[in-house]
Amino acid sequence: MTGEDRRAPANFPRRRPVRHSSKASIVSRASRKSTPTASRDGPPSTLPEAQQLLISSKSMRWLVPLLVLHSGIFVALASPQRPIPLVWVGMLVPMFLALDLALRWYQGPARWRWGRVLACTYPAGVVFAAITGDWVTNTAHVFGALPLPLAYAVTWFGYGSLFGLEFFFFLGVPFALSWRRPWLCLALVPLWATVGQLYVPRFLFFTYGQAMFTTPQLVQSADTLGSGGLNLLLLPLQLVLYCWLRRLYAPAELPLKRLAALTGGLAVLFAATYGYGHWQMQVWAKREATGMQVELVGIQPNFSLKHLASNPALSPSQRVRSLQALLADSAQGLRRAAREPGVPTVLVWPESVYPRPFFAAGAMGEAVQRWVRLAGVDLILATQDNRYERNRQGEVVRKAFGGSVHIGADGAPRGLYHKIALIPFGETIPFASWFPFYRRLVLAAIPNISEFARGSEFTVFRLDNGVKVAPMICFDAADESVARGMARNGARLGVLQANLAWFGPTTVSNQFGWFARFRAIENRMPILFLSQNGESFMLDSRGQESSARLPQFESGVIVQRVGVPRQGAFYTEFGDWVNRAYLLLLAAVALAGLWRHIPKRGAPRGSGNQARARR
């Protein structure tokens, strides 16, 4: 009997194999044949040696922080502050690769999984803030009395924390729940992010799909899906690209035919979306041409905020605010207007340029009304509105609102809107009523902070020819519900009155113009974005700039004849149902994922994964 034919008796104790921890042993184990299924410790063992070393060797673990760094940079370069065309195509792919490799490499208790996910998402938010948060730094330093190093710290670890936690919750959490099952991941991550960004309160209404704005045809579908629904285009693209890269080290987890078919289907979806956008841009151009005409005259006075600055020397503007200068700028702008009969002329003043609360200005307010009556134009101005009421203790207290006032061509006030979206730590202190000590601490640290009351009605202003105007103020543009609520009340034309002088010579105007662009597309509403310090410009119902931009920190006037479409968008009327549909789809995908884990009758006991492993 040869050595190969001899077998140990059944009761003979088998010798356990010696475990080696060297790289050579890893390569040796990788070369052995086994079933091509992914294990908890890494990729299938049928991988070539080079691929096995790529995702198993400790010498390659520097790759994860490098990928996280690149992801933060790419998201920043795709954002409206510093947009580079087509960067959005792969801006989140490095983050998904970092999450995948980190979850494969760093084994340990399951409770540590979320720490690894946070370590791959939070730094990307800090990098994003460091590149795009110059407006936060400028505000904290010039008006918040913070030393420059501390202002940078506020940007990186304050503003950066907001986006780092957003990346963690909207992207990291669903990815960690589904990364072992790529096909579930491709559905769960986009739906989770879409629903979360619609229902979770945040500082700014930022969705990943909006980054496609450098390709105008792709974002026109926001009139049906909403800007949040654009995630259903962008995020599957990021995940499919990530899956192709994942095949380099885990090919058995992603069958080539299925991935190729999915890629082809996604290409068809993008082509259809592009075609729809191209068609809609032509349709709404014709509707504007045949719509009701309104002539808008927007004033950019560029008044200084030095009297409010903690570091006045850093305030870019030198022009002193005064009603006389504002009226002089307005008269100059009206001389450039055509002033045709039957076409209402609407003069618009941005936020923080009228010197006093309008309804408490007395003679100043009457002078403005006389001037408007003599000019024969409608005036929309932003102001502060004070209301007095008694509290439960019987004390008279003041409630201050940011407001917009409509004065008709006859000089009489016709409408008043109270601002709904307030600036955290600028116009309101979050949770101040819950923690009085915290409120006093913030007031002491930020001397120029205001505490405004929040408006509750989507008020619109009606012109003599029947056109209704949406009077949004500053951060109202960041909340999609404000513009949509006004559009549902009949508004077909919008004005966005802003004061961005607080943020200095930064890229914040691009960011607010981005918000206004999507409010215009979602509701098919031309919008005049008017900042008191610039940059100001006109947007048509396709979200495209239809006027030249007024330079930042210069005085100027925009005179624009606007064709107002007679109908709104699908999302204006049915946006609530669209958002509920996203929620139902997410619930269906989550239940389908859970159903796969439930063992079937007659199957081995244990979890679904264990049962499939036994089989």
LODREN-467958 format. One record per residue (C-alpha): residue in three letters; y, z, x. Coordinates in steps of 0.5 Angstrom, whole numbers, padded with zeros to 4 digits, always signed. Last residue first. Example, Ala and Ser with C-alpha at 12.3 -4.5 7.8 and 13.67 -1.06 7.14 Angstrom:
<sites>
ser-0002+0014+0027
ala-0009+0016+0025
</sites>
This chain:
<sites>
arg+0050+0004-0053
arg+0052+0010-0049
ala+0059+0008-0047
arg+0060+0005-0054
ala+0058+0012-0057
gln+0063+0016-0052
asn+0069+0011-0054
gly+0068+0013-0061
ser+0067+0020-0060
gly+0061+0024-0060
arg+0054+0023-0064
pro+0050+0017-0063
ala+0051+0012-0068
gly+0048+0012-0075
arg+0054+0012-0079
lys+0060+0010-0075
pro+0064+0014-0070
ile+0071+0014-0071
his+0075+0011-0065
arg+0076+0004-0068
trp+0079+0007-0074
leu+0084+0011-0070
gly+0087+0004-0067
ala+0087+0001-0074
leu+0090+0007-0077
ala+0096+0006-0071
val+0096-0001-0073
ala+0097+0000-0080
ala+0102+0005-0079
leu+0106+0001-0075
leu+0106-0005-0080
leu+0108+0000-0085
leu+0114+0002-0081
tyr+0116-0005-0079
ala+0116-0007-0087
arg+0120-0001-0088
asn+0126-0004-0084
val+0125-0010-0087
trp+0126-0007-0094
asp+0132-0003-0092
gly+0135-0010-0089
phe+0134-0013-0095
glu+0141-0015-0097
thr+0145-0015-0091
tyr+0138-0018-0087
phe+0138-0024-0091
ala+0145-0026-0089
gly+0152-0026-0093
gln+0155-0032-0097
arg+0162-0035-0098
pro+0163-0036-0091
val+0170-0034-0088
gly+0173-0040-0084
val+0178-0037-0079
arg+0185-0039-0077
gln+0186-0035-0070
val+0192-0032-0067
ile+0190-0027-0061
val+0196-0023-0058
gly+0197-0020-0051
ser+0199-0015-0047
glu+0195-0014-0040
phe+0190-0008-0039
gln+0184-0013-0039
pro+0185-0020-0040
leu+0185-0023-0047
arg+0179-0027-0048
ala+0180-0034-0051
ser+0178-0035-0058
ser+0171-0037-0062
glu+0166-0033-0058
gln+0159-0034-0061
gly+0156-0029-0065
arg+0154-0034-0070
ser+0159-0032-0076
asp+0164-0033-0071
leu+0167-0028-0066
met+0174-0027-0064
phe+0177-0024-0057
ser+0180-0018-0054
glu+0179-0015-0047
gly+0183-0011-0048
asn+0188-0005-0048
gln+0189-0004-0055
ser+0182-0007-0056
leu+0181-0012-0062
phe+0174-0015-0064
leu+0176-0020-0069
ile+0169-0021-0073
pro+0166-0027-0077
met+0161-0024-0081
arg+0154-0027-0082
asn+0151-0020-0083
glu+0146-0019-0078
ile+0150-0025-0073
ala+0156-0021-0074
arg+0154-0014-0072
phe+0150-0017-0067
arg+0156-0020-0063
ala+0160-0014-0065
phe+0155-0009-0061
trp+0155-0014-0055
gly+0163-0014-0055
phe+0162-0007-0055
gln+0158-0008-0048
asn+0163-0013-0045
ser+0169-0009-0046
val+0165-0003-0043
thr+0165-0007-0036
thr+0170-0002-0033
pro+0177-0002-0031
gly+0179+0004-0035
phe+0174+0008-0040
trp+0179+0011-0044
ala+0183+0005-0045
leu+0177+0003-0049
asn+0181+0004-0056
ala+0178+0000-0061
gln+0179-0004-0068
leu+0173-0008-0070
val+0176-0013-0076
gly+0170-0016-0080
leu+0170-0022-0085
arg+0165-0023-0091
ala+0166-0016-0094
gly+0162-0015-0101
asn+0160-0008-0101
arg+0153-0010-0098
ala+0157-0013-0092
met+0161-0006-0091
gly+0154-0002-0091
arg+0151-0008-0086
ala+0157-0006-0082
val+0156+0001-0082
ser+0149+0001-0082
glu+0148-0003-0075
asp+0151+0003-0071
ala+0154+0001-0065
ala+0160-0003-0068
asp+0162+0004-0071
phe+0164+0006-0064
cys+0171+0003-0064
ile+0173+0003-0072
met+0170-0002-0077
pro+0175-0005-0082
ala+0170-0010-0086
val+0175-0015-0090
lys+0174-0017-0097
val+0176-0024-0098
gly+0179-0025-0106
asn+0185-0029-0104
asp+0190-0023-0104
leu+0186-0019-0099
arg+0181-0014-0101
phe+0179-0008-0096
val+0172-0005-0095
thr+0170+0002-0095
phe+0163+0004-0093
glu+0164+0011-0095
ser+0162+0018-0092
gly+0167+0019-0086
arg+0165+0024-0081
ala+0170+0030-0079
phe+0174+0029-0073
glu+0174+0034-0067
ser+0177+0032-0061
ile+0176+0033-0054
asn+0182+0032-0049
pro+0181+0039-0045
ile+0174+0038-0044
ala+0171+0044-0040
ala+0174+0049-0045
leu+0172+0045-0051
val+0165+0045-0048
leu+0165+0052-0047
arg+0168+0054-0054
arg+0163+0049-0057
tyr+0157+0052-0053
phe+0159+0059-0056
pro+0159+0057-0063
phe+0152+0054-0063
trp+0150+0051-0070
ser+0157+0049-0072
ala+0158+0045-0065
phe+0151+0042-0066
pro+0154+0035-0063
ile+0161+0036-0061
thr+0166+0031-0064
glu+0171+0026-0063
gly+0170+0025-0055
phe+0164+0029-0054
pro+0160+0025-0058
ile+0164+0019-0061
leu+0164+0019-0068
ala+0161+0013-0073
ile+0163+0014-0080
lys+0171+0013-0079
his+0175+0014-0086
tyr+0177+0008-0089
leu+0184+0007-0093
gly+0186+0002-0098
arg+0192-0001-0102
pro+0198+0002-0098
ala+0204-0002-0101
gly+0209-0006-0097
asp+0208-0012-0102
ala+0204-0016-0097
gly+0199-0011-0097
ile+0198-0005-0093
his+0191-0003-0091
val+0189+0003-0087
ser+0184+0005-0082
gly+0182+0012-0081
gly+0180+0017-0076
phe+0179+0023-0080
ala+0182+0030-0079
lys+0180+0036-0083
arg+0185+0042-0084
val+0183+0049-0086
val+0186+0053-0092
glu+0183+0059-0092
gly+0179+0062-0099
gln+0173+0064-0095
arg+0169+0059-0097
asn+0174+0054-0094
arg+0180+0051-0098
glu+0182+0044-0096
tyr+0187+0040-0092
arg+0186+0033-0091
asn+0189+0029-0084
asp+0188+0022-0083
gln+0189+0019-0076
thr+0191+0012-0075
ala+0188+0005-0075
leu+0192-0001-0077
ile+0191-0007-0082
leu+0197-0010-0084
asp+0198-0016-0090
val+0203-0021-0089
gly+0210-0022-0092
ala+0214-0021-0086
leu+0220-0017-0090
arg+0214-0013-0094
val+0211-0011-0087
trp+0217-0009-0084
arg+0219-0005-0090
gln+0212-0001-0090
val+0213+0000-0083
ala+0220+0003-0084
glu+0217+0008-0089
gly+0211+0010-0085
met+0216+0012-0079
ala+0221+0015-0085
gly+0215+0020-0087
ala+0209+0020-0081
ala+0205+0024-0085
phe+0201+0019-0089
phe+0201+0014-0082
pro+0198+0020-0077
arg+0203+0019-0071
pro+0204+0014-0066
tyr+0201+0007-0068
val+0197+0005-0062
ser+0191+0009-0062
glu+0186+0004-0065
pro+0188-0003-0066
trp+0193-0007-0070
val+0191-0012-0074
leu+0196-0017-0078
val+0193-0021-0083
thr+0196-0028-0086
pro+0193-0030-0092
val+0192-0038-0093
gly+0195-0040-0100
pro+0202-0042-0097
glu+0201-0044-0089
arg+0203-0039-0084
ala+0202-0043-0078
ala+0202-0037-0073
arg+0206-0037-0067
arg+0212-0033-0069
leu+0207-0028-0072
gly+0205-0026-0065
gln+0212-0025-0063
ala+0214-0021-0069
ser+0208-0017-0068
asp+0209-0015-0060
ala+0216-0013-0062
leu+0213-0009-0068
leu+0209-0005-0063
ala+0214-0004-0058
gln+0219-0001-0063
leu+0213+0003-0065
ser+0212+0006-0058
arg+0207+0007-0053
val+0209+0007-0046
arg+0207+0001-0042
gln+0204+0003-0035
ser+0197+0002-0036
pro+0191+0003-0030
ser+0191+0011-0031
leu+0189+0013-0024
ala+0195+0016-0022
pro+0195+0020-0029
asn+0189+0024-0026
ser+0188+0029-0032
ala+0190+0024-0037
leu+0193+0025-0044
his+0200+0023-0042
lys+0197+0017-0038
leu+0194+0014-0044
ser+0198+0008-0043
phe+0200+0002-0048
asn+0196-0004-0047
pro+0199-0008-0054
gln+0193-0012-0056
ile+0196-0015-0062
gly+0191-0019-0067
val+0194-0024-0072
leu+0188-0027-0076
glu+0189-0033-0081
val+0184-0033-0087
gln+0181-0039-0090
met+0176-0039-0095
gly+0169-0043-0093
thr+0168-0050-0092
ala+0168-0050-0084
glu+0165-0043-0084
arg+0159-0046-0088
lys+0158-0052-0083
ala+0158-0047-0077
trp+0153-0043-0081
val+0148-0049-0082
gln+0149-0051-0075
met+0148-0044-0072
gln+0142-0043-0077
trp+0138-0050-0074
his+0139-0048-0067
gly+0136-0041-0069
tyr+0130-0043-0073
gly+0129-0048-0067
tyr+0129-0042-0062
thr+0125-0038-0066
ala+0120-0043-0067
ala+0119-0045-0060
phe+0119-0037-0058
leu+0113-0036-0063
val+0109-0043-0060
ala+0110-0040-0054
leu+0107-0033-0056
gly+0101-0037-0059
gly+0100-0040-0053
thr+0100-0034-0049
leu+0095-0030-0054
ala+0090-0036-0053
ala+0091-0036-0046
leu+0089-0028-0046
arg+0083-0029-0051
lys+0081-0035-0046
leu+0082-0030-0040
pro+0078-0024-0042
leu+0082-0018-0040
glu+0079-0012-0038
ala+0074-0016-0034
pro+0080-0018-0030
ala+0082-0011-0027
tyr+0086-0012-0021
leu+0089-0019-0021
arg+0088-0019-0029
arg+0094-0014-0029
leu+0099-0019-0027
trp+0097-0023-0033
cys+0097-0017-0038
tyr+0104-0015-0035
leu+0106-0022-0037
val+0103-0021-0044
leu+0107-0014-0044
gln+0114-0017-0043
leu+0113-0023-0048
pro+0110-0018-0053
leu+0117-0014-0052
leu+0122-0019-0053
leu+0120-0022-0059
leu+0118-0016-0064
asn+0124-0013-0060
leu+0128-0018-0064
gly+0127-0014-0070
gly+0132-0008-0068
ser+0137-0014-0068
gly+0135-0015-0075
leu+0129-0019-0077
thr+0133-0024-0082
asp+0140-0025-0079
ala+0137-0022-0073
ser+0134-0029-0072
gln+0140-0032-0069
val+0138-0028-0063
leu+0134-0034-0059
gln+0139-0039-0060
pro+0144-0035-0057
thr+0140-0035-0050
thr+0145-0030-0046
phe+0144-0025-0052
met+0136-0024-0050
ala+0138-0017-0048
gln+0138-0015-0056
gly+0131-0015-0056
tyr+0131-0008-0052
thr+0135-0005-0057
phe+0141-0001-0056
phe+0145+0003-0062
leu+0148+0008-0057
phe+0148+0015-0057
arg+0141+0016-0061
pro+0138+0018-0067
val+0131+0016-0068
tyr+0130+0012-0074
leu+0131+0004-0072
gln+0130+0005-0065
gly+0124+0009-0066
val+0121+0003-0071
thr+0122-0002-0066
ala+0120+0001-0060
trp+0113+0003-0064
leu+0112-0004-0067
pro+0113-0007-0060
val+0109-0002-0056
leu+0103-0002-0062
ala+0102-0009-0062
leu+0100-0011-0055
cys+0098-0004-0054
leu+0092-0005-0059
trp+0090-0012-0055
pro+0090-0008-0048
arg+0086-0003-0050
arg+0086+0002-0044
trp+0094+0002-0045
ser+0094+0005-0052
leu+0096+0012-0052
ala+0100+0011-0045
phe+0104+0005-0048
pro+0106+0008-0054
val+0109+0014-0050
gly+0112+0010-0045
leu+0116+0005-0048
phe+0120+0008-0054
phe+0119+0015-0052
phe+0120+0015-0044
phe+0125+0009-0044
glu+0129+0013-0049
leu+0128+0019-0045
gly+0131+0016-0039
phe+0136+0012-0043
leu+0139+0019-0045
ser+0137+0022-0038
gly+0142+0017-0034
tyr+0148+0019-0039
gly+0147+0026-0036
phe+0143+0025-0030
trp+0147+0019-0027
thr+0153+0019-0031
val+0154+0027-0031
ala+0153+0027-0023
tyr+0158+0021-0022
ala+0163+0025-0025
leu+0161+0031-0021
pro+0162+0027-0015
leu+0169+0025-0017
pro+0172+0031-0019
leu+0172+0033-0027
ala+0178+0033-0030
gly+0175+0030-0036
phe+0181+0024-0037
val+0180+0021-0030
his+0174+0023-0028
ala+0170+0024-0034
thr+0172+0017-0037
asn+0171+0013-0030
thr+0164+0016-0029
val+0162+0014-0036
trp+0165+0007-0036
asp+0162+0006-0029
gly+0155+0007-0033
thr+0152+0000-0032
ile+0149+0001-0025
ala+0148+0009-0024
ala+0146+0009-0032
phe+0140+0004-0030
val+0138+0007-0024
val+0137+0014-0028
gly+0134+0010-0034
ala+0129+0008-0029
pro+0128+0015-0026
tyr+0126+0017-0033
thr+0120+0012-0034
cys+0115+0012-0029
ala+0115+0020-0028
leu+0115+0021-0035
val+0109+0017-0036
arg+0106+0021-0030
gly+0108+0028-0033
trp+0105+0025-0040
arg+0098+0025-0037
trp+0098+0032-0034
arg+0096+0034-0040
ala+0089+0030-0039
pro+0087+0034-0033
gly+0087+0030-0027
gln+0087+0023-0024
tyr+0093+0020-0021
trp+0091+0013-0020
arg+0089+0009-0026
leu+0095+0012-0030
ala+0100+0011-0025
leu+0097+0004-0024
asp+0098+0002-0031
leu+0105+0006-0032
ala+0108+0002-0026
leu+0105-0005-0029
phe+0109-0003-0035
met+0115-0001-0031
pro+0115-0008-0027
val+0114-0012-0033
leu+0120-0009-0037
met+0126-0014-0034
gly+0121-0020-0034
val+0124-0025-0039
trp+0131-0021-0039
val+0133-0024-0033
leu+0134-0030-0036
pro+0141-0031-0035
ile+0145-0025-0031
pro+0149-0020-0035
arg+0153-0015-0032
gln+0155-0010-0038
pro+0151-0014-0043
ser+0145-0011-0040
ala+0140-0016-0037
leu+0142-0014-0030
ala+0141-0006-0032
val+0134-0008-0035
phe+0132-0011-0028
ile+0135-0005-0024
gly+0131+0000-0028
ser+0125-0004-0027
his+0126-0005-0020
leu+0126+0002-0018
val+0120+0003-0023
leu+0116-0002-0019
leu+0118+0001-0012
pro+0116+0008-0015
val+0109+0005-0017
leu+0108+0001-0010
trp+0108+0007-0006
arg+0101+0009-0008
met+0099+0003-0004
ser+0096+0007+0002
lys+0093+0012-0002
ser+0088+0006-0003
ser+0085+0005-0010
ile+0089+0000-0014
leu+0089-0005-0008
leu+0083-0003-0005
gln+0079-0005-0011
gln+0083-0012-0011
ala+0081-0013-0003
glu+0074-0011-0004
pro+0072-0016-0010
leu+0072-0013-0016
thr+0065-0012-0019
ser+0066-0004-0019
pro+0070-0005-0026
pro+0077-0002-0025
gly+0079+0005-0024
asp+0077+0012-0025
arg+0076+0013-0032
ser+0072+0007-0032
ala+0073-0001-0034
thr+0067-0005-0036
pro+0064-0010-0032
thr+0057-0007-0032
ser+0055-0006-0025
lys+0053-0010-0018
arg+0055-0006-0012
ser+0061-0009-0008
ala+0066-0004-0010
arg+0061+0002-0008
ser+0061-0001-0001
val+0069-0002-0001
ile+0070+0006-0003
ser+0065+0008+0002
ala+0069+0004+0007
lys+0075+0007+0005
ser+0072+0014+0006
ser+0070+0019+0001
his+0063+0019+0002
arg+0058+0022-0003
val+0051+0023-0001
pro+0046+0021-0006
arg+0042+0027-0009
arg+0034+0027-0007
arg+0030+0027-0013
pro+0025+0032-0014
phe+0018+0030-0015
asn+0015+0031-0022
ala+0015+0024-0023
pro+0011+0023-0017
ala+0015+0019-0012
arg+0014+0011-0012
arg+0010+0007-0006
asp+0011-0001-0007
glu+0016-0002-0002
gly+0013+0002+0003
thr+0007-0002+0003
met+0000+0000+0000
</sites>
